[in-house]
């Protein structure tokens, strides 16, 4: 694993720019590749990436990883993304970007953990709700539309291991990168090797603290800390690119342990750290909003994020992805509803974001394309506003207390949703 920035990243950046010649020459295959198109092309994308401090490149096994929203490069999946306008990130909501960066697909509601922050809290169950055939069909539909990264999540996807292998074997790895999100439960070297052989490109492991006891309490499972660290090692030995999904708590930030945490993950030679701010959804929705970070907490994360991605002092540390920073109103805006990402939960409900429990339809009952069109009509462009999950949390909580199941149907919260669009 190598972390490249500044001069050390220059050779990769030169090769990348030279590789774009094939996109320019072959307009038939890459019709949406554009350097500059009314402020929506590659030039503007470069400016945006600089603004959101995505300045580091991670190299693993002669492949380069620029973020968690684009496939590894070079690859057929990366070329497919370019052909569908995926490099035009500032063109989200226009015909110049048809590509969806990431779809998280929950393949099971089963889980041994009871995480404090679990966004699948209301769907957890001992029984599978979506047949394997339907999951494979859904992935096929997504890839025909154009999706860069398909992430198999849960619940705990390792509890449906054989079906995950079947899904990977049946899917087109040339069209998309496939990731898995796991707590680390039941990950072994043998299983990691099987996943790699079936086409798994990357694994995101949930790890939230430097203290094992605090991490295990947060994850609701004794031994979660050690299992996560073991899983990282297993995936690395199997040749799977690894990253860590972290929900930074107030305690981790205010104690100063967030810095030690970054050092710990860096020492493990993990490729990327994804910071996911706590949101009032799932297990947090039914309680108070005590877990939501205040501005001082967020300021600590912003400074750490910028330093890790840009400072010479942190050049040997992993790349950090901080979605709340990238999707702030002054930057890209909220990219839910497929402008960058959306979510299909373990019951089949299509949600704009994992953190926004609003359903636009269910793939077990309706055609996915119709559901997606309905969602995009409601959210036609990135929303340059405070995170919708924060703004709608009380309204969603009121619906839940009134007897409406989570995720709330869009029709039940349409009026509140429309208010978000008002200046």
ZIKA-V433385 format. One record per residue. SS is DSSP state (~ for helix, > for strand, _ for the rest). Layout:
ss
SS
SS
This chain:
ss
_
>
>
>
_
~
~
~
~
~
~
~
~
~
~
~
~
~
~
_
~
~
~
~
~
_
_
_
_
_
_
_
_
_
_
_
_
_
_
_
_
~
~
~
~
~
~
~
~
~
~
_
_
_
_
_
>
>
>
>
_
_
>
>
>
_
_
_
_
_
_
_
>
_
_
~
~
~
~
~
~
~
~
_
_
_
_
_
~
~
~
_
_
_
_
_
_
_
_
>
>
>
>
>
>
>
_
_
_
_
_
_
_
_
_
_
_
_
_
_
~
~
~
_
_
_
_
_
_
_
_
~
~
~
~
~
~
~
~
~
~
~
~
~
~
_
>
>
>
>
>
>
>
_
_
_
~
~
~
~
~
~
~
~
~
~
~
~
~
~
_
_
_
_
_
_
>
>
>
>
>
>
_
_
_
_
_
_
~
~
~
~
~
~
~
~
~
~
_
_
_
>
>
>
>
>
_
_
_
_
_
~
~
~
~
~
~
~
~
_
_
_
_
~
~
~
~
~
~
~
~
~
~
~
~
~
~
~
_
_
>
>
>
>
>
>
_
_
_
~
~
~
~
~
_
_
~
~
~
~
~
~
~
~
~
~
~
_
_
_
_
>
>
>
>
_
_
_
_
_
_
~
~
~
_
_
_
_
_
_
_
_
_
_
~
~
~
~
~
~
~
~
~
~
~
~
~
~
~
~
_
~
~
~
_
_
_
_
>
>
>
>
~
~
~
~
_
_
_
_
_
_
_
>
_
_
_
_
_
_
>
>
>
>
_
_
_
_
>
>
>
>
>
_
_
>
>
>
>
>
>
>
_
_
_
_
_
~
~
~
~
~
~
~
~
~
~
~
_
_
_
_
>
_
_
_
_
~
~
~
~
_
~
~
~
~
~
~
~
~
~
_
_
_
_
_
_
>
>
~
~
~
~
~
~
~
~
~
~
_
_
_
_
